[in-house]
């Protein structure tokens, strides 16, 4: 494992990789970015950089797929793991935008 990786980070990124859509990499990526940010806001009470929580709040009763996955595996990671995964996916978002993969 590198300095960035941990078991918790690997658990999160394993889910991200498992459900990455090669036909829509930006859409998949952005879905996970919002899920990670929503998780940190709703569960940890922290706002991640570049994220603005919805005034309607985060729906924990009926979460989308990505957020539901994070909730289901939340015993496997820490807030630091979420922040690391968020940082990597934000970088991926920037690369995908430069490549014109966003919409």
N, C-alpha and C positions, 0 to 999 in steps of 0.2 A: 504494500500500500504506500502511496505517496503521502506527503505531509497534508495534502488536502483531504485525503480519504479517511474514512472511519467506517465502522460497520453500519452506523446509522445513515451516513451519507450514501454508502453503497446500497442500502435498502431503498432509499428514496430514488436514487438514479437507476436502480434496477427496474423499478416500476415505470419510470419515465421511458427507459429504453424499450421495455416490453410493449408499451402501447404507443410508441412513436409511429406516426403515419408517414411513410416515405412519400406518399402523394401530396401530403400537406405538412411539411416539417414545421413551418412557421405556426400554423394553427395548433398543432400538437404542443409546440414549445410554449406558446402564449397561454394555452390552457393550464399547463403546469405552473407557469409563473404566477398566474392569478390564484391557483390553488395554494401554492406555498405562501403567498402573501396573505390570502384570506385566512389560512390556518394560523399564521403568526399573529394576525390581528384578533381573530375570534378566540383563539385558545390561549395564546401567550400575552396578548395585550400590547404587542409591539408592531410598529409600522415599519415595513422594509423600505429601503430607498427606491424612489420612483413609483411608489404605490399610494393610491388615494382610495381609502375605503369608501364603499358605497354608502350613501346616506340611509339606504334601506337596510343596511347591515348584511351579515353573512348568514345564509340559511343553513344552519346545522341540522335541522330536522329533515331536510330533503336535499342534501348536498349533491353537486354535480359529481361525475365519475371521479375526477382527479382528487377533489377535496375529500370525497368519501373514502378513497383509497388511503389517503394520508391519515385520516381519522382511524381507519382500521389497522394501520401498521404503526400508529403513534408510539407504541411501547418500544419500538425498535430504534428510535432516533431522538435527538435532542434539538433544542432551538438552534444551537451552533451548526448542526448538520443541515437544518433547513436553510440557514443563512448561506452556507457554502453552496448548496445545490442551487439556490436562487441566484447567487453570483455567477455561477457557471452558465445557467440558463439565460441570464441577462446578456452575457457575452455572446452566447449562441444567437440570441435575438438580434443583436447588432450585426453579426456576420450574415444572418439570413436576410436582413434588410438590405445590406450592401449588395448581396447577390440578387436582389429583386424578388425574393421568395415571399415577401409579405403582401398583404392585400388590403 
